[in-house]
């Protein structure tokens, strides 16, 4: 009977020990849940993600607008280059005509000089 009492006492001690351990764990869990700020952190992260998404969309829209502006400016540059080439060609034609006119004027002036000398 003493053996059974000692075994029972040992079992009661083990149960008390297990009870204390379980009570401590339960208290820790309650404390952890009371101090858990995960919902706040999650909400904050969701807000930051939403803001980052808005910023990214705004930058994508701005990038698209800049690309359109760049394409328009490139088209203007190409047009200006073509117009410049045309003006260079016209300028060369005018230079050639001017040189021809000067040459003819010189020839006419020589003829007039010869005529004056003969007269």
Secondary structure, 3 states (H helix, E strand, C coil): CHHHHHHHHHHHHHHHHHHHHHHHHHHHHHHHHHHCCHHHHHHHHHHHHHHHHHHHHHHHHHHHHHHHHHHHHHHHHHHHHHHHHHHHHHHHHHHHHHHHHHHHHHHHHHHHHHHHHHC
